């Protein structure tokens, strides 16, 4: 994992706050890039291993489950359980589809995801991302 930000605050309990833009990259054991995360600000709860990502959040997965992208204004990333979730609006894109909705939940590698009030548009036969 690599984390880049102009500044962060480290609290006595180990939590970290990133009040400005943060970029995170995850790599597999062979050092291949598997995911990038970007947000305007973030907070990491170290004890729960939980990230709160806020403002222009974008997650891109490059894993074996093909390219996937999530955009939201707020997104939780549970590193321990390797999941993403939120109760707000989210846009989820794959290689041949785009879905928008609320109450998003996904495995970190996007092999499974669900949304409520989902609107789905398919772009078959072309790369959308």
Secondary structure by P-SEA (a helix, b strand, c coil): ccccccbbbbccccbbbbccbbbbbbbcccccccbbbbcccccccccccbbbbccbbbbbbbccccbbbbbccbbbbbccccccccccbbbbbccccccccccccccccccccccccbbbbbbcccccc
